[in-house]
């Protein structure tokens, strides 16, 4: 079984089981890739990975893959190629994948991508209850060669630590001084019992006591500064790790966010905190605990060799107590991470969709789902805390027993005259400064392992390439838009059906175009390809005859401004939202002119603080007002191309007509309207009619009317 553990790969997120299973197959044959790479190959979505996606990814890696439908007798075949992947319904509710490594008479050796299960033996009759009968068989092709992806660490923690060495040095020095004061106070206790009291040295006792009080005051002052520096170190590490993660998120393409639940992304912040905690603990352990163990250990050794030997006997017991809980803690931590990510996603999604929930009277249903998921989190957290309390009780019990034994042996040594009472009390006082650092050193393994798991989850995001990385010619500049050409463009999400098929279209400078069609005909998808939010699966898009892939994404977004049907307004003032994304000074006159074009100036003038009126997430504004504010923002951006995707659908007909007429007068703008209302189409230079992902007709209003085709039918329907 240990042999198979070397190839086993656990899933990172809830919908990663398919690609994690494929990663295990690839690793079995000597190839190592990140989960994010497999997600891209298999076109994994929020719903998971299809069997066809796994097959396509495996074929791309050089495997011969075969999908079959079978029954349990499949595993009686002698020459069956193992390992293989099977599709199951786990717990009668969850579509899932297993890796089958080996078949026995009554059992199968199963690899479950769920990190809380891993590799187990499963009875064939139980397996048959879960298995859907679908199996994927893999065999390396003749051209296959084991490949290792270059796993360069996205974040160098060595660099992170090296930036904070001065801070770490100060914390270490102050901690050592604090510890030294504590050790000296123990010797004061010994001297008081063994020397000052028997000799009735009142004057010396008063002087030393006053000096010790002063030293303790200094110790507390140093403790304050050390804790202050620790907080500062934690914040600096947060900047280096958490903010770096957020910065990377902003650089990722939209396709990344469309294939992951929000909670899966935000849960990585907790992972980052685990890494920060581990780094801080590692630093203090390496620089302080090791030194403390050596210094205090030597002091205890010279105090009394017999008592020190008894102390050393307790260390292996401590180690066993800590390491014996290691696997259980690891498993429960992983389960809790996934459960937290799931409930976070559900809460965020339900809050975003609260209007729909209320409109459908689904409050109870939504609450029940969150309630069930949250209770699952509480159960997992409770089990983890129970285990933590148990381990803590065992460690404390061991410590108490060790102290009693030391006291017992020490008392016998005092009675026999080999040590003084003061020495015994001092030894016990110093013991905590020896055992605590050792416990920290042993516990460090758990923290490092927890951080390693968290780092793996974080790296799966870091391995996703920035959408700004792949521009082969970032110096390419476009000073003016002349044409956008779409040549033989086809597009589909994942491995689904084509949403766009063989699109050929030229958009010229200054044109006013309207794209119309029934719902689901591909209008919005086409717009997102033009602005570079998605990449075509076939064909090429050029701007001024330059391949779009070779143009910097920021340049494209500067020239093409996409306005969705439901624009997002940020918490802040009206003026802040109007100028969001504008990086140059803009006059009040220009802002008001854009507001007039969008027919929103009158609404703003009626607001309490006019342009300085504050709102949160657009609350208090109508849908039409939000659309018009977003339109002003687009007009102020100076982008030569505007794509308005149903951007006036929330307006009354009269206001929409006024705005459309204003927009059509803008000679310096190329405007692409995506609309259901044909009244808009009539006024544009060219109309593009889409049907089932294809352009069925193209031409002016008069031309299309004369043809009496699809546009004519829509107009008269």
N, C-alpha and C positions, 0 to 999 in steps of 0.2 A: 504493500500500500504506500509506503514511503516513497517508492520510485515514482508513483503517479503524482504525489504532492509537488514534485519539482515542476510539473507541467500545469498544475492547477492554477487557474486565475479566477479570482472572485469578482463579482459585479461591483461597480462603484455606485450606481444609482439604480432605482427601482426598475427602470426599463432597459437595463444593460445586460440582462441574463443571456440573450441570444449572442451578442458579440463577445461576452465573457466566455461563453462555451466555445466559440470559434477561436478565441485567443488561446484557450487551453489546448485545442487541437493543433494550432500552429506551433505552440511551444513544445508540444510532444514531438513534433517533427523538426525542432531546432530553430524555429523562427520566433522572434520576439518583437512585438509591436505594442504601442499604447492602445488602451481601450478607445480613445478618441479617434485614432486612425481607423480602427475597425468600424466605428460608428459611421464614419464618412464613406467607407467602402460599401457598407451594408445599407446605407441610407436609413439609419435608425431614426425614428420619430418619437414623439411623446408617448405613442401607444406601444412602442417597442420595435422589435426587428422581425420581419417576416421570414419564413423559410426561404423564399426566393431571394431575399436580401442576403441571407447567410450564404446561399449557393453562389450568388454573383461575387461576393467578397472572397470566398474560398477560391473560386476560379481565377480571380485577379491575382491571388497569391501563388498560383501555380498548382492547385490541387485539381484532381478529377473528382467531381462531386456528383452524387446520385441521390435523388429523393425517392423513397419507396413508401408504400402503404403495406403494413404487415401486421401479424399478430405475434403473440409471445413465443411462438415456435421459431421465430427468426433467430433467437439467441441459442438455439440448439444446433445451428449450422456450424460445422467445425472450422471452416476457412473464412468465417466472417471477419471483415476488417475492423479491428478495434484501434483506437477509440472512435465512437460515433456519437452523433447528437440526436436526441429524441425530443419530440414535443409532447408536453404533458399538461394536464389541468391539475394544478396543485391545490389541495384542500377544497376541491370541488368549486373553485371560484377564480383561480389565478392562472392565466395562460403562462407557461414557463418552459424552460429548456433544461435538460440534464445532459451530462456527458456520460456515456456508458463505457467504462474502461475494460471490463472483463465480465464474463459470464461463468457462473458456477452451476452446480446441479439445481439448487433451489434459490440461489441468490444472484444478484447483479451487483457489481462494484460501481456505484454511482458517484459522479461528481456534480454536486449542486452548486451553481454559481453563487447562491446565497451564502455569504461569508459566515453565517451562524450555523450552517450545516456542513459545508465543505464535502469531503469524501467519506461516504458511508456504504455499508452493505445493506441492500434492500431486498426483501423477499419478493420473488417473482410475482406471486399472487397480488401483493400490495401494489407493485409496480404496474401490473396489468390494469388495475383500477384507475390509475392516474394517466396512463399512456393513451394518447389519441390514435396511435398506430402509425404516426408519421415518424420516419427515421431518415437521417441524412448521413450517407456513407462518404468517407473521404479517403483518397489515395493520392500520394504525390505523383505528378506527371513526370515524364522523362526530363523535362526542362526545369523541374523544381530544384531550387537550391536554398538551403537555410539562410535566412536573412535576419540581421539585427538592425532595428531602427536606431538611429543615432539619438540616444536619450540624454541629450545635454540638459543638465538641470536648469529649468527655466528661471529659478531664483537661486542665487548662490548665497547660502546662509553663512558661509565663511566670510563673504564680503560684508554681509549684514552685521556680523559680530565684529569684524575688524574696524568698522566705522565707529563702534562704540567702546573701543578698548580703554580709552581714558576713563569713561564712566565706570566700566567694569573694574578697573584697577582701584579707583577710589572706593567703590563698594566693598571690594575685597579687603583693602587696608583697614577701613573703618570696622568691618566685621571682625577682623583679627584683633583689633584693639579692644572691642567690646568683649570678645571671648577671653582675652588675656585678663581683663578686669574681673570677670566672673571667676576665673581660675585663682587669681590672687585672693579674692574674697574667701574662697574655700580654705586657703592657707591661713587666713586671718582667724577663721573659726578654729582650726587646729592649734594655732599659737595661743588663742584665748583659753582653750580647754587644758592644754598640756603645759602652758608656761605662765601666762599672766595671772590666771586665777590661783594656781597653787602657790605662786610667789608673791601674791597680793601686790602686784605692780599697778596701782591705781593711776598714777600720773602717765605712765607709758600707754596704758590702756585707753585713757582719754584722748591722748594725742593721736594714736593709731585709729581710734574710732572716728574722730573728727576728719582725719585724712581719708578714711574709707567712705565716709558720707560724701565728702567732696568728690571722691572718685566715682561714686554711684551717680551723683548729679551729672558729672561729665559723661558717664556711660549712657544716661538717658538722653542727653543732648546729642551724643553721637548716634544713638539709636534712631532719633528723629531724623537726622541728616541721612543716615543709611536708608531708612524707609522712604524718605523723599527722593533719594537718588534711584531707588528701586522702582518707584512710580514713574520717574522720568525715563528710566531705561525701558520700562514696559510701554510707555507712550511712543518712544523712539522706534521700538521694534514694531509697534502697531502701524506706524507711518511707513516703515520699510516693507512690511508684509501685507497688511490689509489694504492700504491705499494703493499699493502696487497691483494687487488683485483687482480692485475696482477700476484702476486705470486700464488694465488689460481687458476687462469686460467691455469697456467703451470702444475698444478697438476691434472687437469681434464682429463678424458679419451678422445680418439679421437671421440668416439660416441657423445660426447657433441657438438663438433665443426661441426660434419657432420649433425646435426639436427637444426642448427641455422645459420642464415645469419651473415656475418661478422659485418655489421652495427649494428645489435642487440647487439652484444658483446661490440663493441667499444663505442656505445652510453651510456653505463653504466659509462663511464668516466665523462660525463656531470652530470649524477646522483650523482656521488661521489662528484663533485664540489658543487652541491646543498646541500649535507649533510655537507660538510666543512663550507659552508656559514652559514648554520643554526646553527651549533655548535658554530662558532665564534660569531654570533649574540646573541645566547642564553647566552653565557658566559658573554658578555659585558652587556646584558640587566639585567641579574640576579645580577651581581656584581656592576654594575654602574648605570644603568637607574633607578632601584628601589630606590637606595640610593639618587640619584639626585632628583628624584620626591619628596621624603620625605623632604630632606634638603631645596630645593628651595621652595617647597610648604609651609613649616613652615616660611621661610623668607617672602614670599608673604603675608601670613596670618597676620604676625605681621606688615607688611608694611601698609596694608589696608584690613580690613575684607570684605568690600562691593565689592571692585574690585576683590578680591579673589573668592568670591561667584559667581560673573559673570563668572569668568574663569572656575569654576567647572561646570557651566551650559553647557559650550561648549564641555566638555568631552564626554557626551552621544551622542552628535551630531557627534563628531569625530568617536566614536566607531561604530555607525550605518553606517556611510559612508564607513568605512573600512570593516566591516563584511558583508554588503549588497553585496559587490563585491566578496565575498569569493568563492561561488560556481562557478561563471563565471570564475574566475582566475584559479580555480582548473581544471575545464573542459578544458580550453584553454591550460593550461600547459601540461596536459596529451596528448592532440591532437598534440601539437607542439613536444613533446618528441617522439611520435610514427612517426610523419612525418619526423623528423630529422634522426631517425634510418633507415627509409626506403630509403631516398635519399642517406645516407652514404653507405648503403649496395650496392645500384645500382652503385654508382660512383666507389667503390672499385672493384666490380665484373667486370665492364666495363674496368677499367684500367688494371686489371689482364688479361682480354681477348682481349686486344687491337689488337693483331695480327689477331685474328679471325675476329674481327669487320672490320678491314681494308681489309682482304682477301675477305670478302663477300660484301664489299662496303656498310656496314651498319652504317657508321658514322652518317648520318642524322637520321636514325631510333633510334640509341642509344642516340643521343643528344636529340631527341624529348622526349624520355622517362624520361631522367634526367631533361629536361626543364619543363615537366609537373609536376614531383614530386617536383622540387625545387620551382616552382611557388606556389604549394600547401603549401610548408613550408613558403614562403613569405606571402601568404594570411593569414595563421594562425598566423604568427608572427605579421603581420600588425593589425589584429583584437585584439591581445593581447596588443600591444603597444597603440592602440586606446583607449582600456579600461583603460590602465594604465594612459594615458594622461588625460582621463576624470576624473578618480578618483583623480589624482593629482590636476586638476583644481578645483574640488569641495572642496578638502581639503584646498587648498590655499585660495579659495574664503571664506570658513568658517573662516579660520584664519584671513583674512583681515577684515571681518565683525566683528569678535570678538574684534580685535584690535581697530576698529573704535568705537565700543560700549564702550570699556574700556576707550578710549581716551575721548569720549563724557561724560560719567559718571564722569571720573576723572577730566575733565575740570570744570564740575559743582561743584565738591568737592573743587577744587582750588579756584573757584570764591567765594564759601561760606566760605572759609578759613579753611576747615577741613584738607586739606593736602597742602603741598607746591608743586611748579612746579617741583622741583628736585625729590620729592618723586614719582610724576606721571611718569616722564621720566625714573626713576630708575625701577619702577614697569614694565613699557613696555619693558625695556631692559632685565629685569630678566625673563619676561614671556616666552621667547623662550627656556630658560633652564628648564622650567617646562613642556611646551607643547610637545617639541621634544622627551624627554624620554617617555612621555605617549604614543605618536604616535608609538615609537619604541616598546613599550610593547604590544600595540594592534596589530601592524604589525607582531609581533613575532609568533602569531597563524598561519598566512599565511605561514611564512617561515618554521615553524615546520611541517605544513601539507604538504607543497611541499617536504620537506626533508623526510617525512614519505612515500610519494608516491615513491620518489627516492630510499629510503631504501628498500621498498618492491621489486622493480625491481632488486636492487643489491642483495638482499637476495635470490631471485630465482636462482641466480648463485651460491651463497654461500651454498645453500641447496643441490647442486649437490655434491656428494661425490667424494673426491680425489680417483684416481685409486690406490693410494698407501695405502689407509685406510683399505681395505678389506683383506689384506694378514694376515691370521690367525696365520702364523708362520714366522714372518719376520726374525727370527734368523736362519732359515734354510739356510744353505750354500751349494753351489754346487762347489766343487773344480775342477771338470772335467766332461765334457759331455760324457755320454755313449750312451744313447738312448733318442729319443723323440717318444712317442707313441700317436697316435690319435685313439681313440676307439669309434666307432659308432657316429662320429661327423656329426651333421647337423647344418645348419646356415641359417638364413634369416634376412633381415633388416625389423624391425617393424613387421607388420602383413602380409607382402607380401609373395610371394611364396619362397620355399626353394632354396637357391643358392647353397648349398652343401647338399648332402643327403648320410647318412650312410657311411662316410669316415672312412676307417681303414688303418692306415699307420704306419710303424716303420722306423725311420731315425736313422742310426747308426753312431758312431764316425768315422770320416775320409771319409765318403761316398761322392761321387760326383753324385748328382741326377739331372735329368732334368724333369720338369713338362711341358708337352705340351698339346695343345688342341686348339680348335677354340675359337674365341673371345666370351666372355660371358660364358665360360665353368666352371668358378669358380677358375681359377688358382691364381689370385691375392687375392681373398677372402681367399683361403686356406693359402696363405703366411701370411696374416694379422692375422689369427687365431694362427699360429705357433709363431709369434713374440709377441702375446698378445695384439694387437691393438683392437681386437674384441673378444667377448666371444661367444663360441658355444651355440646355443639354446638347443642342445641336445648333449649328449656324454661327454667325458672327455679327456683332454690332460695331459699327464704326462711327466716329465723330470727326467730321472734316477729313474722311478717309484714313483716320488713325484708328487702329484696333482699340476698343474700349478697355480691354485688359491691360493695355500698355499705358493707360492714362491714369494718373493719380486719382484715387477715389474722391479726395477732397476737392480736386479740380472739377470732377464730374458733378459733385453735389453743389458746387458753387454755380455752375452753369445751368443745372437742372434742379428746380425746386418742386418737390412733390408734396401736394396737399391732400391728405386723406379725407374720407367722408366724416370721420370722427376725430378731429384734431385734439391734441392734448395741450391743455393750458397748465402752466406751472404755478405753484403757490407764490404770490407776490402781487405787485401792482399791475394795472393795465399797461402802463408805459414799459415796465420790465418785460412783460409778455410780448408787446409789440416789437420791441427791439432785441428780443432773444435771438442770438446767432448773428447779430450785426456787430462787426468789429471795427467800425469807424464812426466818427462823430456824425450825427444826423440832425438836421435842423427841425425845429418844431413845425415849421411851414410844410416841410416834406412829409412829416408824420401826419399832419392834418389833411394834406392832399390825398395821401394813401387811404386815410379813413373816409374821405368823401367818395373815392372810387368804390370802396367796399360798403358804402352806405351805413357806416357805424358811428360816424362823428356825432350825430344827434343823440344817439343812445349814451355815448360817453359823456357828453355835455350835461346830461340829466343825472349822472351819477353823483353821489355826495362829494367826493374829492376829485371828480373828473378823471384825468389821466393817472392820478395818484391813488385811485380807489383800489383797495386791497381785496383779494379773494383767495380762496384755497381750493386747488384742483378744479377751478372753474365753477365752484359751487355758487349759486345765486344768479348764474347766467343761463339764458335759454340756449338751446342747441343752435339756433340761428345766429345768436350773438357770438358764440364760440367760433362758429365757422367764419364769421366776418372778421373777427380779431385775428384768426389764423391767416386769413387772406391778406390782411394788412401786413402781417409779419412777412409773408411771401413777397409782397410788392416792395417792401423796404429792403429786401435782400439784394436787389439789383440783378438777380438771376435772369439771363436772357430768355430762359425757357421755363414756363409754368405748366405743371401737370395738375389739373384740378379734377380729382377723382370724386365725383358727386359732391364737390365742395360747397355747393349751394342748395343741396337737397333739403336742408332744414329751414329754408326760407319760403315765405309766401310768394306767389307767382309775380306780384307787382314788384316786390323788392328784388327778386331774382332777375327779373327783366331789366331793371335799372342797372344792376351790377354787371350783367352780361354786356349790356350796351357800352358801359364804361370801359370794360376790359377789351372789347373789340376795337376801341379807339386807340389802344396803346400800340403804336406802330413799331416800337422798339422791342416788343415782346413776341416770342413764339409761344402760343398757348394751345395746349391740348386739353380739351374738355372731355371728360368721361361722364356721360349722362344717360338717364332714362327718358328725360323730357325732350321730345323731338323739337320743341320750339327753339331750343338752344342750337340744335343741329342746323336748322334752316338758315341761321345767320352766319355760319362759318364758311371758310373758303373751301373746305373739303370734309366730306363725311366718310367715315370708315365703318362699315357694318360688319359685326363679328357674329359668328354662329358656330358653336361647338369647337371653339379654339382655332377657327380659321377665319380669314377675311373673305367674306362672301361677296361684298360689293365695295366699291370705292369711287368717289366722285363728288361733284357739287350737288346741291339740293335739286336743281333743275335737271341735271343729267340723270340722277337716280330716279326722279319722278318719271322721266320719259322712258326709262328702261322697264318700269313696272315690275321690279324685282322684289328682293327682301325688304328694302327700305320702304318702298311703296306699300307693301303689305302691312308693315309696322305702322305706317302713317294712317292707314285706313282701318286698322284693327280696333 
